[in-house]
Amino acid sequence: MKIIKTENLSVGYENKAVVDGIEISGLKGQVVCLLGPNGAGKTTILRTLSGLLKPVGGTVYINDKAVDEIKKKDLAKQLSVVLTERFSGGLMTVFEVVSMGRYPHTGYLGRLNETDLEKVWEALESVNAEKLSGRYFEELSDGERQKVLVARALVQEPEIIVLDEPTTHLDIRHRLELIEILKKLSKEKNITVILSLHEIDMALKSCDKVVLVKDSKIIGYGIPEDVVDETIIKTLFSIRDANFNNLLGSIEISNLMEPKVFVLGGNGYGSPVYRLLAKYGIGAFTGVIHRNDVDYEIARTMGMGIESEEPFVDISESTYEKAKMNMGKMDILVDTGFPVGTTNRRNIEMVLHALEKGKTVISMRSKDECRRYFGSDSERIINCRLASNIVEIIGKLEKNEYLSKEVKEKRYC
Ligand SMILES: Nc1ncnc2c1ncn2[C@@H]1O[C@H](COP(=O)(O)OP(=O)(O)OP(=O)(O)O)[C@@H](O)[C@H]1O
């Protein structure tokens, strides 16, 4: 059953629409998340859904009744709101703040009976905040406050909870905890949660439905796995320099600079190096990467040049030749220390080929491992255990600074 739905809803201020044509709904127990850039209108939509703002046009229905026809006290029993405006708890304790949420059941001056008190404890327990009950609300951290405000919303025993950017100011542990709490409430208590978030990955991984708000309209709506791809996320946030990887849920900084370094990656060993080089503005090309490798996904998202191979098969002669040709255009090769197996053995040959061609080879393997793979040629390799040193070495090479054997061994091994 659609517990909340909108019909041709238009939201805004003083009769001027900020977003229009809104047709969304929430079923019992669903988590619905609004995503969009700053100023897109997420708060305005949430306030209108909550009956705090009159629609500019159209209607919000809660349990098939138009919100503006529902009496305030009845609405408070169906829907509670946690907004971003800072709630001032004065000199109230956490228990008193949460108790305030019982007002639709007791009246503002009503006394709490035993059932009400039980509900307050239950709400505090649901958000793992029983221990905070005696503390002053104003003394709490942002993460603790947010949980208490969710408990206050919960004690209303609503069917719907609306939250505007509830994870703002929270560290990663508290973000995850809050999202877990909201998901648990939706599944165990059948509450419909409607919220806005700025963390795209969190929204995609934890919400049942997303509403993508941009340029005064809803540009995408539905189950995240069906609706969201890299193109729509880029459109939504007008991302140019950074790219979003839908599979990994990660934001990557583009590296579109002229490649100077050939990176031998694989099995995720290339990715930290790709990111490092992008951060310091050093163009890079990578290969040979199997197309089911995480390094392939990251390099592709960063817009880097890649020589790649079909998943699970040995690197073919023709792919290897193309990679060699690309490597030949660069002065430096970085061996990231990727695990060597039967299918990617040719990447080891690439190191020897680079040395043969007089390229500078930086390897992240230990000296022993280099000796094992490259024999006496390993003497000509600069060993470097820390990724961060790669940038320093490249900088020195570019300035034609001589790297003495002593310096190399002391600094980079
Ligand atoms: N009280 C108001 N009166 C007039 N315009 C307002 C009011 N509040 C917000 N706006 C405008 O409405 C538009 C949408 O704002 P809203 O706060 O809903 O966006 P948002 O998507 O929640 O943004 P953010 O992610 O930055 O919180 C903005 O252009 C904003 O300036």
Ligand as a Chemical Component Dictionary entry (heavy atoms), coordinates in Angstrom:
data_LIG
# 
_chem_comp.id                   LIG 
_chem_comp.type                 NON-POLYMER 
_chem_comp.pdbx_formal_charge   0 
_chem_comp.three_letter_code    LIG 
# 
loop_
_chem_comp_atom.comp_id 
_chem_comp_atom.atom_id 
_chem_comp_atom.alt_atom_id 
_chem_comp_atom.type_symbol 
_chem_comp_atom.charge 
_chem_comp_atom.model_Cartn_x 
_chem_comp_atom.model_Cartn_y 
_chem_comp_atom.model_Cartn_z 
_chem_comp_atom.pdbx_ordinal 
LIG N1  N1  N 0 12.390 30.126 2.701  1  
LIG C1  C1  C 0 12.716 30.229 1.427  2  
LIG N2  N2  N 0 12.203 31.204 0.653  3  
LIG C2  C2  C 0 12.538 31.303 -0.655 4  
LIG N3  N3  N 0 13.374 30.454 -1.302 5  
LIG C3  C3  C 0 13.915 29.459 -0.582 6  
LIG C4  C4  C 0 13.620 29.283 0.811  7  
LIG N4  N4  N 0 14.301 28.212 1.253  8  
LIG C5  C5  C 0 14.995 27.734 0.193  9  
LIG N5  N5  N 0 14.770 28.479 -0.914 10 
LIG C6  C6  C 0 15.316 28.258 -2.255 11 
LIG O1  O1  O 0 14.781 27.060 -2.786 12 
LIG C7  C7  C 0 15.759 26.376 -3.563 13 
LIG C8  C8  C 0 15.862 24.948 -3.059 14 
LIG O2  O2  O 0 16.383 24.956 -1.752 15 
LIG P1  P1  P 0 16.449 23.643 -0.868 16 
LIG O3  O3  O 0 16.953 24.042 0.478  17 
LIG O4  O4  O 0 15.161 22.929 -0.939 18 
LIG O5  O5  O 0 17.559 22.799 -1.656 19 
LIG P2  P2  P 0 18.340 21.477 -1.202 20 
LIG O6  O6  O 0 18.295 20.559 -2.356 21 
LIG O7  O7  O 0 17.795 20.977 0.089  22 
LIG O8  O8  O 0 19.801 22.028 -1.015 23 
LIG P3  P3  P 0 21.002 21.570 -0.017 24 
LIG O9  O9  O 0 21.492 20.268 -0.527 25 
LIG O10 O10 O 0 21.998 22.661 -0.222 26 
LIG O11 O11 O 0 20.457 21.515 1.362  27 
LIG C9  C9  C 0 17.056 27.155 -3.415 28 
LIG O12 O12 O 0 17.205 27.942 -4.570 29 
LIG C10 C10 C 0 16.836 28.022 -2.207 30 
LIG O13 O13 O 0 17.524 29.248 -2.312 31 
# 
loop_
_chem_comp_bond.comp_id 
_chem_comp_bond.atom_id_1 
_chem_comp_bond.atom_id_2 
_chem_comp_bond.value_order 
_chem_comp_bond.pdbx_ordinal 
LIG N1  C1  SING 1  
LIG C1  N2  SING 2  
LIG C1  C4  DOUB 3  
LIG N2  C2  DOUB 4  
LIG C2  N3  SING 5  
LIG N3  C3  DOUB 6  
LIG C3  C4  SING 7  
LIG C3  N5  SING 8  
LIG C4  N4  SING 9  
LIG N4  C5  DOUB 10 
LIG C5  N5  SING 11 
LIG N5  C6  SING 12 
LIG C6  O1  SING 13 
LIG C6  C10 SING 14 
LIG O1  C7  SING 15 
LIG C7  C8  SING 16 
LIG C7  C9  SING 17 
LIG C8  O2  SING 18 
LIG O2  P1  SING 19 
LIG P1  O3  DOUB 20 
LIG P1  O4  SING 21 
LIG P1  O5  SING 22 
LIG O5  P2  SING 23 
LIG P2  O6  DOUB 24 
LIG P2  O7  SING 25 
LIG P2  O8  SING 26 
LIG O8  P3  SING 27 
LIG P3  O9  DOUB 28 
LIG P3  O10 SING 29 
LIG P3  O11 SING 30 
LIG C9  O12 SING 31 
LIG C9  C10 SING 32 
LIG C10 O13 SING 33 
# 
